[in-house]
Amino acid sequence: MIVLLPEAFAAVLPRLAHAALPGEACGLLVGRADQGCVRVTGFAPSRNLACAPDAFEIDAALQLALQRRLRNQGERVVGVWHSHPTGAARPSARDAEGAWQDDLVWLITAAGKTTAWLARGRGFAPLRLVVA
């Protein structure tokens, strides 16, 4: 599967990650998924509600409002983004425990690099990220 991410979003993710230090930054990805491709068309930054500095929790009110707004629009929440301030740009054990829905794209930014993953069961599969 390929994830198409606009250049503007790809450029802002490391800046948001840096601004959230020493904690994690997070948000929701909006777009369309079809025939092996997820096209990200929007991004909704979220307050990180997690208490631990090495964790993230999306604001549920933001998620619900976004899902309501997208209803009948042809787009949906296709994934989640967060940063790893001290780790690598790959899912952590904490990420695997917190993955709440299969087939969501997870973008992870660490050290200025962003990678894409697909949540499956209690694990993740790597995805090809194309910035365009």
LINDAHU-V965833 format. One record per run of one state. SS is the DSSP state (alpha for helix, beta for strand, coil for the rest). FROM is the first residue (numbers start at 1). TO is the last residue. Records with the same first field share a line. If there is no record, write none. Layout:
BEGIN
SS=FROM-TO ; FROM-TO
END
This chain:
BEGIN
coil=1-1 ; 6-6 ; 20-25 ; 35-36 ; 47-59 ; 71-75 ; 84-92 ; 99-104 ; 111-112 ; 121-122 ; 132-132
beta=2-5 ; 26-34 ; 37-46 ; 76-83 ; 105-110 ; 113-120 ; 123-131
alpha=7-19 ; 60-70 ; 93-98
END
